[in-house]
Amino acid sequence: MDSIGNDFWDVLLWSFWFFIWIAALMVWFRCLFDLFSDHSLSGWAKAGWCVVLIFIPWLGALIYLIARGRSMTRRQIDRAADLQAQQAAYIQQVAGSSAQAPADQIASAKALLDSGAINDEEFQALKARALS
């Protein structure tokens, strides 16, 4: 019965160390990805940080987070805002004419009516849809 208790605590301890190891690897890779996505650092500064992160990985990642943590957050927020702006522009582009003001929709429908592309019944339908 004693070995079952020891096995349980051994498994729990190994699970804990495995979790710590995975978390440390995630932090280390996040630091590396941030390092190479930062356009404000020179090549020499990136090389220096790489040496620190490779030769003393855990301490290097901790130093990197302390020294550059705020700029990491700022870059991530800027990237998210840029992606959101790109998404909004794409949605606006795809939405096309439906994003126009009702007056613009009616004017383009009137131009189609005047050119003979649509008849009066179709113009009235487009006008009603624009006003709804």
Buried (B, 14 or more C-beta within 10 A) or exposed (E): EEEEEEEEEEEEEEEEEEEEEEEBEEBBEBBBEBBEEBEEBEEEEEEEBBEBBEEEBEEBBBBBBEEBEEEBEEBEEEEEEEEEEEEEEEEEEEEEEEEBEEEEBBEBBBEBBEEEEBEEEEBEEBBEEBEE
